[in-house]
């Protein structure tokens, strides 16, 4: 099974749209076509792109990335100062699609 989360796209008006969606694809050798399925993950992790993710047992662990600042000025006019870096860690349980923040001291 392939699992992805988050991402960013540029809209027609040039603004950025970040998301925290979780998608899966079953990768079986017998399949002739593959289909993406959006999972109903709980909220928690900020919308982001450029993060790192690894599978650890039955969880996907996500670290860092970047997203859009919550500043009200960034809702209408996006500039480089509207992009923020994240240094947090989150765990997604693939059994119930719930996000839990992992408190880690001294992030890289």
C-alpha positions as CSV (number, residue, x, y, z in Angstrom):
1,X,0.0,0.0,0.0
2,X,1.3,3.5,-0.9
3,X,0.3,6.3,1.5
4,X,0.9,10.0,0.8
5,X,-0.1,13.1,2.7
6,X,-0.1,16.8,2.0
7,X,1.1,18.8,-0.9
8,X,0.8,22.1,-2.6
9,X,-0.5,23.4,-5.9
10,X,-0.4,26.7,-7.7
11,X,-3.9,28.0,-8.5
12,X,-4.8,29.9,-11.7
13,X,-4.6,33.2,-9.8
14,X,-1.0,32.4,-8.8
15,X,-1.8,31.7,-5.1
16,X,-0.6,28.6,-3.3
17,X,-3.0,26.0,-2.0
18,X,-1.5,23.6,0.7
19,X,-3.4,20.6,1.9
20,X,-3.2,17.8,4.6
21,X,-5.2,15.2,2.6
22,X,-4.2,11.5,3.0
23,X,-4.4,9.3,0.0
24,X,-3.7,5.5,-0.4
25,X,-3.2,3.2,-3.4
26,X,-3.2,-0.6,-3.1
27,X,-0.1,-1.9,-5.0
28,X,-0.9,-5.5,-5.9
29,X,0.9,-7.4,-8.6
30,X,-2.4,-8.8,-9.9
31,X,-4.0,-5.4,-10.5
32,X,-4.2,-4.1,-14.1
33,X,-5.1,-0.6,-12.9
34,X,-4.5,1.3,-9.7
35,X,-6.9,3.7,-8.0
36,X,-6.2,6.4,-5.4
37,X,-8.5,6.5,-2.4
38,X,-8.8,9.6,-0.1
39,X,-8.9,8.6,3.5
40,X,-10.9,10.5,6.2
41,X,-7.9,11.4,8.4
42,X,-8.5,13.4,11.6
43,X,-7.3,16.9,11.6
44,X,-4.2,17.9,13.5
45,X,-1.2,18.2,11.3
46,X,-0.9,21.6,9.5
47,X,-1.4,21.7,5.8
48,X,2.1,21.4,4.3
49,X,4.4,20.3,1.5
50,X,8.1,19.5,1.3
51,X,8.0,17.3,4.4
52,X,9.7,13.9,5.0
53,X,7.7,10.8,5.7
54,X,8.5,7.2,6.6
55,X,6.5,4.1,7.5
56,X,7.3,2.8,11.0
57,X,5.2,-0.3,11.7
58,X,1.5,0.6,11.1
59,X,2.2,4.3,11.3
60,X,3.4,7.0,8.9
61,X,5.7,9.5,10.6
62,X,6.0,13.0,9.1
63,X,8.6,15.5,9.9
64,X,9.0,19.2,8.9
65,X,8.0,20.8,5.7
66,X,6.6,24.2,4.8
67,X,3.2,25.8,4.6
68,X,1.3,29.1,4.6
69,X,1.4,31.4,7.5
70,X,-1.8,32.0,9.5
71,X,-1.2,35.8,9.2
72,X,-4.4,37.4,7.9
73,X,-2.4,39.4,5.3
74,X,-1.4,36.1,3.7
75,X,-5.0,35.1,3.0
76,X,-5.3,37.8,0.3
77,X,-1.7,38.5,-0.8
78,X,0.9,35.7,-0.7
79,X,4.5,36.7,-0.6
80,X,7.7,34.9,0.3
81,X,7.1,36.1,3.9
82,X,3.9,34.1,4.0
83,X,5.8,30.7,3.8
84,X,6.7,29.2,7.1
85,X,8.9,26.2,7.9
86,X,7.7,23.5,10.2
87,X,10.1,21.5,12.5
88,X,7.4,19.3,14.1
89,X,6.8,15.6,14.0
90,X,3.4,13.8,13.5
91,X,2.4,10.2,13.5
92,X,-0.5,8.9,11.4
93,X,-2.1,5.6,12.5
94,X,-3.1,3.7,9.4
95,X,-5.6,1.6,11.5
96,X,-7.9,4.6,12.2
97,X,-6.3,7.4,10.2
98,X,-5.7,9.6,13.2
99,X,-2.9,12.1,13.6
100,X,-1.0,12.5,16.9
101,X,1.8,15.0,17.4
102,X,5.1,13.4,18.5
103,X,6.9,15.7,21.0
104,X,10.6,15.6,20.1
105,X,13.3,17.6,21.8
106,X,16.0,19.3,19.7
107,X,14.6,18.8,16.2
108,X,17.2,18.8,13.4
